[in-house]
Amino acid sequence: MNPYQIAPSILSADFARLGEEVDNVLAAGADVVHFDVMDNHYVPNLTIGPMVCEALRKHGVTAPIDVHLMVSPVDDLIRMFIDAGASNITFHPEATNHIDRSLQLIRDGGCNAGLVFNPATTLHYMDHVMDKLDMILLMSVNPGFGGQSFIPGTLDKLREARKRIDASGRNIRLEVDGGVKTSNIREIAEAGADMFVAGSAIFNTDDYKATIDQMRAELELARKSLGQ
Ligand SMILES: O=C(CO)[C@@H](O)[C@H](O)COP(=O)(O)O
């Protein structure tokens, strides 16, 4: 398994040419398509839903689609995204009354399940559901918009999350999202992340491949400094 995954956030893609943008970023070496779902209720913005996910599958996208639900409640959309071809589905623990049930719903649908932690959300939400987690996503910005700056306190939170994952002995991805760029991806990896969402840092450049290659070079330095 690729120890590090790069997941461009299509929030920063050109929506008028979405299929082409996704094809281009995958051809440039991205591992996963990060798909941000916002409802103008849980977060103050409105984006795309299961029909767009299904359209990407029909367009021919076979790469994993990593659906980040910034919605409340979550269960109806979980069911719809399972049917639409999602691979991973993550949600915010405070957006559902029944965290365990929502995680189980995702796993029963054959998708990888994960919890998302806002910058000020405690990691304790994961304590009693570790056995149902395939991934954990730490937001390094407040959710709702692309192009924000990485919140430095996320590095300590990543180290803490990494300790908990390692102590669990389970194979859980540690994803980070918000303000990830070529200039900081190495220290983010060194803090314990192994999956990197980047929107503006990739889609706002002219050469997606050059940017992703540069990110991989930085990740290789992190891998070496971690002795892996
Ligand atoms: O979920 C979100 C924002 O809520 C992110 O996925 C952003 O889309 C990341 O954008 P950049 O900070 O990388 O530009």
The ligand as an SDF file (V2000), in Angstrom:
LIG
                    3D

 14 13  0  0  0  0  0  0  0  0999 V2000
  -13.1980   20.6840    3.5070 O   0  0  0  0  0  0  0  0  0  0  0  0
  -12.5650   21.6380    3.1330 C   0  0  0  0  0  0  0  0  0  0  0  0
  -12.9880   23.0030    3.5190 C   0  0  0  0  0  0  0  0  0  0  0  0
  -14.0970   22.8870    4.3290 O   0  0  0  0  0  0  0  0  0  0  0  0
  -11.3290   21.4300    2.3580 C   0  0  0  0  0  0  0  0  0  0  0  0
  -11.3370   20.1830    1.6830 O   0  0  0  0  0  0  0  0  0  0  0  0
  -10.8640   22.4940    1.4520 C   0  0  0  0  0  0  0  0  0  0  0  0
  -11.4030   22.3360    0.1770 O   0  0  0  0  0  0  0  0  0  0  0  0
   -9.3840   22.4430    1.3700 C   0  0  0  0  0  0  0  0  0  0  0  0
   -8.9750   23.4930    0.5860 O   0  0  0  0  0  0  0  0  0  0  0  0
   -7.4990   24.0690    0.6490 P   0  0  0  0  0  0  0  0  0  0  0  0
   -7.3060   24.6070    2.0550 O   0  0  0  0  0  0  0  0  0  0  0  0
   -6.5780   22.9310    0.3810 O   0  0  0  0  0  0  0  0  0  0  0  0
   -7.4950   25.1060   -0.3880 O   0  0  0  0  0  0  0  0  0  0  0  0
  1  2  2  0
  2  3  1  0
  2  5  1  0
  3  4  1  0
  5  6  1  0
  5  7  1  0
  7  8  1  0
  7  9  1  0
  9 10  1  0
 10 11  1  0
 11 12  2  0
 11 13  1  0
 11 14  1  0
M  END
$$$$
